Amino acid sequence: MQGLARLGFQRAYGVVGPCVKRVVSWNGETSSINHEYVVERNAFDKALREDIAALGIPVIAGRVKNLEREDGEWQVQVRGENGKTIFINASYVVEARGRRSPVGEGKRLRGPATTALSQLWRLDHREAATAAASYENGWAWYASAGDGVAAVQIEVSANDGDMPAKNQLEDFYSEQIKNIKEAENWLKGATPVGPVRARYATPCFHTSLVEDGLIRVGDAALAGDPLSGQGVFEGIAGAFAAGAVVNTILRKPSRTDLAKEFYNERAESTFLRHVRTGRDFYRREERWADSPFWQARVNFPDNEPAHLSPLAAAAGVEQRPVVEDGFIVSRDVVVTPDHPRGIFQVAGVPVAPLLRHLNEESENTEITPEELSGFMQKPSGDVAIALDWLRYRELVN
């Protein structure tokens, strides 16, 4: 939501639905901790295109049929909304077509094969809510924006032999819903609307994110387990990073390798964090340890911790690529076990020089925000925030 506001995407921001608490039923226990926004994707995507057009950027609606690079330029063949073929030449392409986008020069590293089956339901009430629940063959997610319609999506194994033929999806989905006791309350008095839809939902990571004249963003770059519910968030966050990378490659070509290093490291660490967090959550469900669905997910991708303790090792200062003024540059950052890529700034204050400065001070010397302000040439409030953050992290005594 902050990213949309930062871009000035008022239409997309305006169509986002209510913020609700997610109710989670897992391993026989029910809790309600996190909040999330309910989004109707067709309306959201339409609003995004309208926001882009309002900025004076041409928008062509259609489906890309072919993408080829020749003599340093991309040739894009598009089938327009009216069925007419459109040809576009482009110097740079952002590949954002999701998990099933063409592989290109790299390859995809994949997690346990997963399919998401979803069905819309007409409700007899207008209560906005989201919920998730585990069952023997997978887990289910429920969402309603309070408009009398709900979506119920189930995540199941997509290994060979696990999924029925397309013409049997409706029966298969119905049988799965019957096995989810929480769905009885979700769908009390509800009637199904439209067909059951199947979507590819396997966690995957692309090994070649930045190619000649092309960068991958969103699920085309990395796609975590749907359990995390972070797809749209990571798409927007990754796009901000990709913008700085493309800007650097086109305008500061001498830093191309640095820009690629930044983008690749960011994407890999994001992917591993998400799938390891998902793995830990799968491990919390102990009732169906013999189920193939759960067995395949409790050890992916490895046994490394999702988050290391901040005190597992001492903090240090290293040079790493960061975003500064819309470009990728190399700067000193504070590296900690749980932030191995480093922290560049807190509240706009570079923390590496601040840490060095504090480490040079006597333990008995009290450093005031005003003194730090003169050193950093930043507003005292911002420096105080950065100092508090460093002390909170126990990086300094």
C-alpha positions as a printed Julia matrix, in Angstrom:
397×3 Matrix{Float64}:
   0.0     0.0     0.0
   2.88    2.37    0.75
   4.44    1.53   -2.58
   1.24    2.34   -4.49
   0.94    5.63   -2.62
   4.59    6.45   -3.32
   3.98    5.93   -7.04
   0.87    8.09   -6.96
  -1.26    5.16   -8.18
  -4.48    6.54   -6.73
  -6.8     4.31   -8.75
  -5.05    1.07   -7.79
  -4.81    2.23   -4.18
  -8.5     3.08   -4.2
  -9.76   -0.31   -5.38
  -7.9    -2.28   -2.7
 -10.46   -3.82   -0.39
 -10.7    -3.8     3.39
  -7.9    -4.68    5.79
  -8.9    -7.72    7.84
  -7.4   -10.12   10.35
  -6.46  -13.51    8.98
  -7.81  -16.42   11.04
  -5.49  -19.43   10.83
  -6.46  -22.98   11.83
  -3.3   -25.08   11.95
  -2.29  -28.23   13.8
  -5.6   -28.23   15.68
  -5.23  -24.65   16.94
  -6.86  -21.43   15.75
  -5.21  -18.01   15.98
  -5.62  -14.54   14.54
  -2.41  -12.51   14.33
  -1.65  -10.98   10.94
  -3.62   -8.44    8.93
  -3.99   -8.38    5.16
  -5.88   -6.49    2.46
  -8.43   -8.24    0.27
  -7.91   -7.44   -3.41
 -10.09   -8.3    -6.4
  -7.35   -8.8    -8.97
  -9.28   -7.98  -12.15
 -10.3    -4.59  -10.76
  -6.83   -4.02   -9.33
  -5.05   -4.83  -12.61
  -7.44   -2.58  -14.55
  -6.77    0.27  -12.11
  -3.0    -0.24  -12.47
  -3.28    0.15  -16.25
  -5.37    3.29  -15.81
  -2.77    4.76  -13.43
  -0.02    4.02  -15.93
  -1.98    5.61  -18.78
  -2.63    8.68  -16.61
   1.15    9.18  -16.41
   1.26    9.48  -20.21
   2.68    6.01  -20.77
   1.08    4.17  -23.72
  -0.78    1.03  -22.67
  -1.45   -1.74  -25.19
  -3.77   -4.47  -23.95
  -3.08   -7.88  -25.45
  -1.24  -11.17  -25.17
   2.42  -11.52  -26.12
   2.75  -14.29  -28.69
   6.44  -14.01  -29.5
   9.48  -12.24  -28.1
  12.8   -12.2   -29.97
  15.99  -10.16  -29.73
  17.82   -9.19  -32.9
  20.62   -6.66  -33.46
  20.32   -5.32  -29.91
  16.57   -4.72  -30.08
  13.52   -6.67  -28.96
  10.78   -7.52  -31.4
   7.49   -8.19  -29.63
   4.48   -9.75  -31.34
   1.2    -9.1   -29.55
  -2.34  -10.26  -30.19
  -4.53   -7.31  -29.34
  -7.94   -7.33  -27.71
  -9.65   -7.33  -31.12
  -7.54  -10.24  -32.35
  -5.35   -7.97  -34.47
  -1.59   -8.67  -34.47
   0.58   -5.81  -33.21
   4.37   -5.57  -33.62
   6.43   -3.55  -31.14
  10.16   -2.79  -31.11
  11.74   -2.16  -27.71
  15.25   -1.51  -26.43
  14.51   -2.99  -23.01
  11.92   -5.48  -21.76
  10.57   -6.15  -18.27
   9.48   -9.79  -18.1
   6.53   -9.86  -15.69
   4.4   -12.73  -16.96
   4.55  -14.83  -13.83
   5.64  -18.34  -12.94
   5.04  -19.68  -16.45
   6.98  -16.99  -18.34
   9.58  -18.35  -20.82
  12.77  -19.52  -19.13
  15.22  -17.77  -21.47
  18.93  -18.09  -20.74
  18.62  -19.48  -17.23
  16.62  -22.21  -15.58
  14.03  -22.43  -12.83
  14.76  -23.99   -9.49
  11.48  -25.48   -8.31
  10.02  -26.56   -5.0
   7.35  -29.2    -4.4
   4.9   -29.29   -7.31
   1.76  -27.41   -6.27
  -1.55  -26.56   -7.92
  -4.04  -24.0    -6.62
  -7.7   -24.81   -7.26
 -10.11  -21.93   -6.73
 -13.86  -21.44   -6.78
 -16.03  -18.36   -6.25
 -19.02  -18.65   -3.9
 -22.13  -16.53   -3.42
 -22.61  -15.85    0.3
 -25.69  -15.03    2.31
 -23.81  -12.32    4.27
 -21.47   -9.39    3.62
 -18.68   -9.85    6.11
 -15.1    -9.14    4.99
 -12.71  -11.83    6.2
  -9.75  -14.04    5.33
  -8.85  -17.43    6.77
  -6.47  -20.34    6.21
  -6.8   -23.93    7.33
  -4.75  -27.11    6.96
  -6.09  -30.57    6.16
  -4.63  -33.95    5.22
  -4.09  -33.29    1.51
  -3.03  -29.64    1.69
  -4.39  -26.36    2.95
  -7.15  -23.91    2.03
  -7.51  -20.14    1.9
 -10.76  -18.2     2.18
 -11.27  -14.53    1.32
 -14.21  -12.18    1.02
 -14.15   -8.41    0.54
 -17.56   -8.12    2.16
 -19.39   -7.89   -1.15
 -21.33  -11.12   -0.77
 -18.79  -13.14   -2.77
 -15.96  -15.3    -1.44
 -13.06  -17.15   -3.01
 -11.94  -20.49   -1.59
  -8.62  -21.73   -2.91
  -7.01  -25.04   -2.01
  -3.34  -25.87   -2.46
  -2.7   -29.52   -3.32
   0.14  -31.64   -4.65
   0.64  -31.53   -8.42
   2.95  -34.54   -8.76
   2.17  -37.08  -11.46
  -0.98  -38.95  -10.55
  -2.1   -36.48   -7.88
  -4.34  -34.33  -10.08
  -7.45  -35.51  -11.95
  -8.25  -34.83  -15.6
  -9.55  -31.34  -16.38
 -13.13  -32.56  -16.76
 -12.97  -34.02  -13.24
 -11.74  -30.88  -11.46
 -15.18  -29.92  -10.16
 -15.7   -33.29   -8.43
 -12.13  -33.34   -7.11
 -12.48  -29.84   -5.66
 -15.81  -30.71   -4.03
 -14.3   -33.79   -2.37
 -11.4   -31.75   -1.0
 -13.75  -29.09    0.4
 -15.69  -31.8     2.25
 -12.47  -32.8     4.04
 -11.83  -29.28    5.35
 -13.93  -28.88    8.48
 -13.39  -25.09    8.63
 -14.94  -24.74    5.16
 -18.27  -25.79    6.63
 -18.42  -22.48    8.48
 -16.87  -20.48    5.66
 -19.47  -21.66    3.16
 -22.59  -22.08    5.3
 -25.51  -21.1     3.07
 -23.16  -20.42    0.12
 -23.58  -21.53   -3.5
 -20.75  -21.99   -6.03
 -20.38  -19.47   -8.85
 -18.57  -20.29  -12.1
 -16.05  -23.04  -12.79
 -13.21  -24.37  -10.66
  -9.95  -22.87  -11.94
  -6.51  -24.44  -11.67
  -3.34  -22.34  -11.35
   0.32  -23.32  -11.27
   1.52  -22.52   -7.72
   4.92  -24.24   -7.39
   7.58  -22.18   -5.58
  10.31  -21.32   -8.08
  13.37  -19.13   -8.56
  14.88  -18.07  -11.89
  18.66  -18.33  -12.08
  19.12  -15.63  -14.75
  17.23  -12.55  -13.64
  19.03   -9.91  -15.72
  19.87  -10.73  -19.32
  20.91   -8.55  -22.24
  18.12   -5.98  -22.51
  15.77   -7.83  -20.12
  14.98   -8.02  -16.42
  12.55  -10.35  -14.62
  10.24   -9.08  -11.89
   7.46  -10.52   -9.75
   6.71  -14.23  -10.05
   8.79  -14.37  -13.24
  11.84  -13.77  -11.01
  10.88  -15.52   -7.79
   7.67  -17.05   -6.55
   7.39  -18.29   -2.99
   4.86  -20.66   -1.54
   1.33  -19.17   -1.73
   1.22  -19.8     2.02
   3.22  -16.61    2.56
   0.59  -14.4     0.92
   3.41  -12.08   -0.2
   3.09  -12.28   -4.0
   1.74   -8.78   -4.7
   3.97   -7.26   -2.01
   7.12   -8.82   -3.48
   6.02   -7.87   -6.99
   5.84   -4.2    -6.04
   8.96   -4.25   -3.85
  10.92   -6.08   -6.56
   9.76   -3.58   -9.17
  11.2    -0.7    -7.16
  14.55   -2.52   -7.05
  14.33   -3.41  -10.75
  13.74    0.24  -11.67
  17.04    1.26  -10.07
  18.82   -1.68  -11.71
  17.56   -0.82  -15.22
  18.3     2.87  -14.63
  21.89    1.96  -13.71
  22.42   -0.42  -16.64
  21.14    2.11  -19.19
  22.68    5.29  -17.76
  25.75    4.0   -15.87
  26.79    0.97  -17.95
  30.13    0.71  -16.12
  28.13   -0.41  -13.07
  26.2    -3.14  -14.87
  27.9    -5.99  -13.01
  27.28   -4.23   -9.68
  23.61   -3.75  -10.57
  23.24   -7.42  -11.5
  24.94   -8.49   -8.26
  22.53   -6.35   -6.25
  19.43   -7.69   -8.0
  20.49  -11.34   -7.95
  21.49  -11.3    -4.27
  18.3    -9.49   -3.28
  16.07  -11.95   -5.15
  17.86  -15.07   -3.91
  17.8   -13.96   -0.27
  14.12  -13.01   -0.57
  13.21  -16.37   -2.09
  15.14  -18.38    0.5
  13.63  -16.38    3.36
  10.1   -17.01    2.11
  10.46  -20.73    1.41
  12.31  -21.36    4.67
   9.62  -19.51    6.61
   6.99  -21.58    4.78
   8.92  -24.78    5.58
   8.89  -23.9     9.28
   5.16  -23.27    9.14
   4.58  -26.62    7.41
   6.6   -28.29   10.16
   4.18  -26.92   12.75
   1.44  -29.12   11.29
   2.12  -32.51   12.9
  -1.19  -34.35   12.4
  -0.46  -35.69    8.91
   3.23  -36.5     8.98
   2.67  -39.48    6.65
   0.78  -37.47    4.02
   2.81  -37.05    0.79
   1.77  -33.36    0.61
   3.27  -32.55    4.0
   6.28  -34.84    3.66
   7.37  -33.01    0.5
   7.31  -29.59    2.17
   8.9   -29.99    5.6
  12.45  -30.23    4.21
  12.35  -27.75    1.31
  14.62  -26.02    0.51
  17.05  -27.14    3.25
  17.45  -27.19    7.02
  19.03  -23.76    7.34
  17.21  -21.34    9.69
  14.93  -18.76    8.1
  16.31  -16.1    10.42
  19.59  -16.18   12.33
  19.77  -14.56   15.74
  21.1   -10.99   15.55
  23.67  -12.0    18.18
  24.88  -15.14   16.37
  27.97  -13.17   15.3
  29.33   -9.66   15.7
  28.15   -6.92   13.39
  30.61   -5.73   10.79
  30.97   -3.1     8.1
  31.38   -4.21    4.47
  30.96   -2.7     1.02
  27.8    -3.88   -0.74
  25.63   -2.67   -3.63
  22.69   -0.51   -2.52
  20.09    1.82   -4.05
  20.95    5.5    -3.78
  19.16    8.28   -5.68
  17.73    5.83   -8.19
  21.03    4.11   -9.03
  22.94    1.08   -7.75
  26.15    2.14   -5.99
  28.66    0.47   -3.69
  28.5     1.73   -0.11
  29.53    0.69    3.39
  26.74   -1.18    5.15
  26.3    -2.82    8.54
  26.21   -6.61    8.09
  24.58   -8.77   10.76
  23.66  -12.47   10.85
  19.99  -11.8    10.14
  20.8    -9.07    7.59
  23.64  -10.64    5.57
  23.1    -8.25    2.65
  23.62   -5.37    5.03
  21.72   -2.33    6.3
  22.56    0.9     4.5
  20.27    3.47    6.13
  17.81    3.84    8.98
  15.51    6.9     8.82
  17.68    8.19    5.97
  20.86    8.01    8.07
  23.75    5.81    6.81
  24.4     3.48    9.75
  27.91    2.21    8.87
  29.68    5.53    9.57
  27.43    6.01   12.6
  28.46    2.62   13.97
  32.15    3.36   13.38
  31.78    6.7    15.11
  30.08    5.18   18.13
  32.67    2.41   18.41
  35.42    5.02   18.66
  33.75    6.7    21.63
  34.53    5.87   25.22
  31.99    3.6    26.9
  31.37    6.32   29.46
  30.79    9.08   26.94
  27.21   10.15   26.41
  26.56   11.09   22.77
  23.66   13.43   22.28
  21.5    13.58   19.18
  22.73   17.14   18.63
  26.37   16.0    18.52
  25.48   13.2    16.17
  23.51   15.62   14.02
  26.63   17.69   13.44
  28.6    14.57   12.56
  26.02   13.18   10.17
  24.64   16.52    8.91
  21.17   15.13    9.37
  18.18   16.29   11.42
  18.68   15.33   15.05
  15.43   13.35   15.11
  16.55   11.12   12.25
  19.94   10.52   13.88
  18.29    9.73   17.2
  16.11    7.14   15.46
  19.18    5.55   13.85
  21.01    5.55   17.18
  18.06    3.97   18.96
  17.9     1.33   16.25
  21.58    0.47   16.68
  21.23    0.22   20.43
  18.05   -1.83   20.11
  19.81   -4.25   17.8
  22.53   -4.56   20.43
  25.13   -3.73   17.83
  26.63   -1.19   20.25
  26.57   -1.07   24.07
